[in-house]
């Protein structure tokens, strides 16, 4: 069965457990059995009666509580062999495992940290809060307070999972994936041949060359031994033709690439693909004549100083596109330009999206600053000891108000007049008051905050 568990502890060089609460639930998330214990921490911890890990409970009760070891043994006797333990944060999972190894030993029970998976479901409902208390309040349920009380934590988890309709088999074991067989050497050789652009193939240190389709090259011991050439003359240099596949010279290619009208289309798509891979001889912008695939001729430069065809390397070297050279004529038969134009449109769309997002972000920040100033003025009219530090937006209709006051504890329930005033001005807003805490866990007072800001 599922056991929901929450821990509270104090960190002073080491971690000292203060509270442990566990609830065993049924199929509909109803509570079946529960365990709640207070743990006596070290003496230095008891000198801080307002620490959040005490959950608002008097330190006298903690002084009379049982030590950490006894509480863990009580939990061990209470838990059952087939129980799954669900905690909220990864820190709880790690701390529980450490306590189990320290006092119980043996293999730990199955423990799952649920915060990441639950927040994924909550984000679909327009909430990205990390606190289960906030998530539950957004779903229309009033969570129990204070937050740092382990029994309240398990109750919030139980209600939240019920509200979201979480499946209790979410962490059921999935069957292991069947390992895929490794490709054989012949299969690797075939992949290498498919990636090459050679018309003729031969093996390293071999005196025989073959057609591209000859199966003799598949017997190579290593894919790196498969070499080749585009032209028959190059492949036959020092080698004899294979007696099985009988390679022969290719039909003569055109001496000059043909320039065709921009709007002309080939009737046969297969023929067009063949033309793209056809080897032609062209005079390049550098003055040399080379053999090149038709699709790799990107255009022609008509400048009087260096007329000729250009490929991708030459166009980048001369920065033709960057200079927007008027002498460059595109080869519309090359697929390069379709890809280039689509990439340019995608870049422009991305820039426009970023500009829009930045403008929206600035408008949102300005709106939050204005809300902060307005709400501070409401507090001045109410003569309240609350001081608003900042306002943050948690969702389209939920705002977090971070504040300080004269109290050293979470006192958000002491300002009903302020909440009523905000409700009258903003009836669609849901306000979440957050008393700012220091790094050591205590709630910051107004005097402390103003001294630090000054």
DRENKE-420431 format. One record per residue (C-alpha): residue in three letters; x, y, z. Coordinates in steps of 0.25 Angstrom, whole numbers, padded with zeros to 4 digits. Example, Ala and Ser with C-alpha at 12.3 -4.5 7.8 and 13.67 -1.06 7.14 Angstrom:
REM DRENKE-420431
resn:px:py:pz
ALA:0049:-0018:0031
SER:0055:-0004:0029
***
This chain:
REM DRENKE-420431
resn:px:py:pz
UNK:0000:0000:0000
UNK:0004:0015:-0001
UNK:0010:0022:0011
UNK:0011:0037:0011
UNK:0022:0042:0019
UNK:0028:0056:0023
UNK:0040:0059:0032
UNK:0045:0072:0038
UNK:0059:0074:0043
UNK:0069:0084:0047
UNK:0083:0086:0041
UNK:0094:0090:0051
UNK:0107:0083:0045
UNK:0099:0070:0045
UNK:0084:0068:0042
UNK:0075:0066:0055
UNK:0061:0060:0053
UNK:0049:0068:0060
UNK:0037:0062:0054
UNK:0032:0049:0046
UNK:0018:0047:0041
UNK:0013:0035:0032
UNK:-0001:0032:0027
UNK:-0005:0019:0020
UNK:-0016:0022:0010
UNK:-0026:0013:0002
UNK:-0029:0012:-0012
UNK:-0037:0026:-0012
UNK:-0026:0033:-0004
UNK:-0034:0031:0009
UNK:-0026:0030:0022
UNK:-0025:0016:0028
UNK:-0015:0017:0038
UNK:-0005:0028:0043
UNK:0008:0030:0051
UNK:0012:0044:0057
UNK:0024:0045:0066
UNK:0032:0057:0072
UNK:0047:0055:0073
UNK:0057:0061:0083
UNK:0068:0068:0076
UNK:0081:0072:0081
UNK:0082:0083:0093
UNK:0087:0094:0083
UNK:0075:0092:0074
UNK:0066:0094:0086
UNK:0072:0108:0089
UNK:0064:0113:0076
UNK:0050:0111:0080
UNK:0045:0119:0068
UNK:0052:0110:0057
UNK:0042:0106:0046
UNK:0046:0091:0048
UNK:0038:0091:0062
UNK:0025:0095:0054
UNK:0020:0104:0065
UNK:0020:0093:0076
UNK:0026:0097:0089
UNK:0040:0092:0091
UNK:0036:0087:0105
UNK:0029:0075:0097
UNK:0042:0073:0089
UNK:0050:0072:0102
UNK:0041:0061:0107
UNK:0041:0054:0093
UNK:0048:0041:0090
UNK:0062:0041:0083
UNK:0064:0039:0068
UNK:0068:0024:0069
UNK:0055:0020:0077
UNK:0046:0028:0067
UNK:0052:0021:0055
UNK:0050:0007:0062
UNK:0035:0011:0064
UNK:0034:0015:0049
UNK:0041:0001:0045
UNK:0031:-0007:0054
UNK:0019:0001:0048
UNK:0023:0000:0033
UNK:0019:-0013:0026
UNK:0027:-0021:0016
UNK:0019:-0017:0003
UNK:0018:-0002:0006
UNK:0023:0008:-0003
UNK:0027:0021:0003
UNK:0024:0034:-0004
UNK:0030:0047:0000
UNK:0030:0061:-0006
UNK:0044:0065:-0008
UNK:0057:0058:-0012
UNK:0063:0063:0001
UNK:0053:0056:0009
UNK:0056:0043:0001
UNK:0071:0044:0004
UNK:0069:0047:0018
UNK:0060:0036:0021
UNK:0069:0026:0014
UNK:0081:0031:0023
UNK:0073:0030:0035
UNK:0069:0016:0031
UNK:0083:0011:0029
UNK:0088:0018:0042
UNK:0078:0011:0051
UNK:0071:0000:0044
UNK:0081:-0006:0034
UNK:0078:-0015:0022
UNK:0071:-0011:0010
UNK:0062:0001:0010
UNK:0048:0001:0006
UNK:0043:0006:-0007
UNK:0044:0022:-0006
UNK:0039:0031:-0017
UNK:0040:0046:-0017
UNK:0027:0051:-0024
UNK:0029:0066:-0026
UNK:0035:0066:-0040
UNK:0024:0057:-0045
UNK:0013:0064:-0038
UNK:0017:0078:-0042
UNK:0017:0073:-0057
UNK:0002:0070:-0055
UNK:0000:0083:-0048
UNK:0007:0091:-0059
UNK:-0004:0087:-0068
UNK:-0014:0094:-0059
UNK:-0006:0107:-0060
UNK:0002:0105:-0047
UNK:0017:0104:-0046
UNK:0018:0105:-0031
UNK:0028:0096:-0023
UNK:0020:0096:-0010
UNK:0009:0086:-0009
UNK:0001:0096:0000
UNK:0001:0106:-0011
UNK:-0003:0095:-0021
UNK:-0015:0091:-0012
UNK:-0020:0105:-0010
UNK:-0020:0108:-0025
UNK:-0029:0095:-0027
UNK:-0039:0101:-0017
UNK:-0036:0094:-0004
UNK:-0031:0101:0009
UNK:-0018:0094:0014
UNK:-0015:0092:0028
UNK:-0005:0102:0034
UNK:0006:0104:0039
UNK:0014:0098:0027
UNK:0026:0092:0035
UNK:0018:0082:0043
UNK:0020:0068:0038
UNK:0005:0064:0040
UNK:0000:0075:0032
UNK:0010:0072:0021
UNK:0005:0058:0020
UNK:-0010:0063:0020
UNK:-0007:0073:0009
UNK:0000:0062:0000
UNK:-0013:0053:0002
UNK:-0023:0064:-0002
UNK:-0014:0068:-0013
UNK:-0012:0054:-0019
UNK:-0027:0052:-0018
UNK:-0031:0065:-0025
UNK:-0021:0063:-0036
UNK:-0026:0048:-0038
UNK:-0012:0042:-0037
UNK:-0011:0028:-0040
UNK:-0005:0019:-0029
UNK:0002:0010:-0039
UNK:0010:0022:-0044
UNK:0023:0016:-0039
UNK:0020:0002:-0043
UNK:0032:-0006:-0049
UNK:0032:-0006:-0064
UNK:0038:-0018:-0072
UNK:0053:-0016:-0076
UNK:0055:-0013:-0090
UNK:0060:-0024:-0099
UNK:0074:-0020:-0103
UNK:0076:-0018:-0118
UNK:0086:-0027:-0125
UNK:0098:-0021:-0130
UNK:0100:-0019:-0145
UNK:0109:-0030:-0152
UNK:0122:-0025:-0159
UNK:0115:-0027:-0172
UNK:0103:-0018:-0168
UNK:0113:-0007:-0163
UNK:0121:-0009:-0177
UNK:0107:-0007:-0184
UNK:0104:0006:-0176
UNK:0118:0011:-0180
UNK:0116:0009:-0195
UNK:0102:0015:-0194
UNK:0108:0028:-0188
UNK:0119:0029:-0199
UNK:0117:0036:-0212
UNK:0127:0027:-0220
UNK:0123:0020:-0233
UNK:0134:0010:-0231
UNK:0139:0003:-0219
UNK:0152:-0004:-0215
UNK:0158:-0009:-0202
UNK:0171:-0004:-0195
UNK:0184:-0011:-0201
UNK:0175:-0018:-0211
UNK:0179:-0019:-0226
UNK:0164:-0021:-0230
UNK:0153:-0010:-0231
UNK:0138:-0013:-0232
UNK:0125:-0007:-0236
UNK:0117:0000:-0225
UNK:0107:-0011:-0224
UNK:0117:-0022:-0223
UNK:0116:-0031:-0211
UNK:0131:-0034:-0210
UNK:0133:-0021:-0202
UNK:0124:-0025:-0191
UNK:0134:-0036:-0187
UNK:0144:-0025:-0182
UNK:0149:-0027:-0168
UNK:0147:-0012:-0164
UNK:0139:-0001:-0170
UNK:0151:0008:-0171
UNK:0157:-0002:-0181
UNK:0146:0002:-0191
UNK:0151:0013:-0201
UNK:0146:0017:-0215
UNK:0147:0027:-0226
UNK:0137:0035:-0234
UNK:0143:0032:-0248
UNK:0147:0019:-0254
UNK:0161:0024:-0258
UNK:0164:0027:-0243
UNK:0159:0014:-0238
UNK:0167:0006:-0249
UNK:0180:0013:-0246
UNK:0189:0001:-0242
UNK:0177:-0008:-0240
UNK:0169:-0018:-0249
UNK:0154:-0019:-0251
UNK:0146:-0029:-0243
UNK:0143:-0042:-0251
UNK:0130:-0044:-0244
UNK:0123:-0030:-0245
UNK:0132:-0025:-0257
UNK:0132:-0010:-0255
UNK:0132:-0002:-0267
UNK:0134:0013:-0270
UNK:0122:0022:-0268
UNK:0115:0029:-0279
UNK:0122:0043:-0283
UNK:0117:0054:-0274
UNK:0114:0068:-0280
UNK:0126:0078:-0281
UNK:0119:0090:-0276
UNK:0107:0090:-0266
UNK:0094:0095:-0273
UNK:0087:0107:-0268
UNK:0072:0105:-0269
UNK:0061:0115:-0268
UNK:0056:0118:-0253
UNK:0042:0113:-0255
UNK:0045:0100:-0262
UNK:0041:0087:-0255
UNK:0045:0073:-0258
UNK:0033:0064:-0261
UNK:0039:0052:-0255
UNK:0043:0054:-0240
UNK:0053:0042:-0241
UNK:0060:0048:-0253
UNK:0061:0061:-0245
UNK:0068:0054:-0234
UNK:0078:0047:-0243
UNK:0081:0060:-0249
UNK:0084:0066:-0235
UNK:0095:0055:-0233
UNK:0100:0055:-0248
UNK:0115:0058:-0248
UNK:0119:0070:-0258
UNK:0131:0078:-0261
UNK:0130:0093:-0259
UNK:0140:0105:-0259
UNK:0140:0110:-0245
UNK:0142:0124:-0240
UNK:0157:0121:-0237
UNK:0159:0118:-0252
UNK:0161:0103:-0250
UNK:0152:0093:-0257
UNK:0147:0082:-0247
UNK:0137:0070:-0247
UNK:0126:0073:-0237
UNK:0112:0068:-0234
UNK:0102:0077:-0241
UNK:0094:0080:-0228
UNK:0107:0086:-0222
UNK:0108:0097:-0232
UNK:0101:0108:-0225
UNK:0102:0118:-0235
UNK:0111:0127:-0244
UNK:0119:0140:-0242
UNK:0118:0150:-0253
UNK:0129:0159:-0248
UNK:0139:0163:-0259
UNK:0151:0160:-0250
UNK:0147:0146:-0247
UNK:0135:0139:-0255
UNK:0132:0125:-0252
UNK:0123:0115:-0244
UNK:0123:0115:-0228
UNK:0121:0104:-0218
UNK:0118:0106:-0203
UNK:0133:0107:-0199
UNK:0136:0118:-0210
UNK:0123:0126:-0206
UNK:0127:0126:-0192
UNK:0141:0130:-0195
UNK:0137:0142:-0203
UNK:0125:0145:-0194
UNK:0116:0146:-0205
UNK:0103:0146:-0197
UNK:0108:0155:-0186
UNK:0112:0166:-0196
UNK:0099:0163:-0204
UNK:0108:0162:-0217
UNK:0100:0167:-0229
UNK:0108:0159:-0238
UNK:0104:0145:-0232
UNK:0094:0138:-0240
UNK:0087:0126:-0233
UNK:0086:0112:-0239
UNK:0071:0109:-0236
UNK:0073:0095:-0239
UNK:0081:0093:-0226
UNK:0074:0089:-0213
UNK:0083:0098:-0205
UNK:0075:0111:-0208
UNK:0062:0105:-0203
UNK:0068:0101:-0190
UNK:0075:0115:-0189
UNK:0063:0122:-0191
UNK:0055:0114:-0181
UNK:0066:0116:-0170
UNK:0066:0131:-0172
UNK:0051:0131:-0170
UNK:0052:0123:-0158
UNK:0063:0132:-0152
UNK:0054:0145:-0155
UNK:0042:0138:-0148
UNK:0051:0134:-0136
UNK:0056:0149:-0135
UNK:0042:0154:-0135
UNK:0038:0144:-0125
UNK:0049:0148:-0115
UNK:0046:0163:-0117
UNK:0031:0160:-0114
UNK:0035:0152:-0101
UNK:0044:0163:-0096
UNK:0034:0173:-0098
UNK:0024:0165:-0091
UNK:0034:0162:-0080
UNK:0036:0177:-0078
UNK:0022:0180:-0078
UNK:0020:0169:-0067
UNK:0031:0175:-0058
UNK:0025:0189:-0059
UNK:0011:0184:-0055
UNK:0017:0177:-0043
UNK:0025:0189:-0039
UNK:0012:0197:-0040
UNK:0004:0187:-0032
UNK:0015:0187:-0021
UNK:0014:0202:-0020
UNK:-0001:0202:-0020
UNK:-0002:0191:-0009
UNK:0008:0198:0000
UNK:-0001:0211:-0001
UNK:-0013:0202:0004
UNK:-0004:0197:0016
UNK:-0001:0212:0019
UNK:-0016:0215:0020
UNK:-0018:0203:0029
UNK:-0007:0207:0038
UNK:-0002:0193:0037
UNK:0012:0188:0042
UNK:0013:0179:0029
UNK:0023:0184:0019
UNK:0023:0178:0005
UNK:0036:0175:-0001
UNK:0032:0170:-0015
UNK:0020:0164:-0022
UNK:0022:0152:-0032
UNK:0012:0146:-0041
UNK:0010:0131:-0039
UNK:-0001:0129:-0050
UNK:-0010:0138:-0058
UNK:-0019:0140:-0046
UNK:-0010:0137:-0034
UNK:0000:0147:-0028
UNK:0010:0144:-0017
UNK:0012:0156:-0007
UNK:0026:0155:0000
UNK:0026:0163:0012
UNK:0032:0166:0026
UNK:0026:0170:0039
UNK:0029:0172:0054
UNK:0026:0157:0057
UNK:0036:0146:0056
UNK:0027:0136:0051
UNK:0017:0133:0039
UNK:0006:0143:0042
UNK:-0001:0144:0029
UNK:-0014:0141:0036
UNK:-0013:0155:0043
UNK:-0016:0164:0031
UNK:-0031:0161:0027
UNK:-0034:0176:0025
UNK:-0022:0176:0015
UNK:-0027:0164:0008
UNK:-0041:0170:0007
UNK:-0036:0183:0002
UNK:-0029:0176:-0009
UNK:-0041:0167:-0012
UNK:-0049:0180:-0014
UNK:-0039:0186:-0024
UNK:-0036:0173:-0031
UNK:-0048:0163:-0029
UNK:-0041:0153:-0039
UNK:-0028:0152:-0032
UNK:-0024:0141:-0022
UNK:-0014:0146:-0012
UNK:-0003:0137:-0005
UNK:0004:0144:0006
UNK:0018:0140:0008
UNK:0026:0145:0021
UNK:0041:0145:0016
UNK:0050:0136:0023
UNK:0065:0137:0026
UNK:0075:0126:0021
UNK:0075:0121:0036
UNK:0060:0118:0035
UNK:0055:0130:0044
UNK:0045:0140:0039
UNK:0051:0154:0036
UNK:0045:0166:0043
UNK:0043:0179:0038
UNK:0054:0185:0046
UNK:0064:0175:0041
UNK:0060:0177:0027
UNK:0061:0192:0027
UNK:0075:0191:0034
UNK:0080:0181:0023
UNK:0074:0190:0011
UNK:0080:0202:0017
***
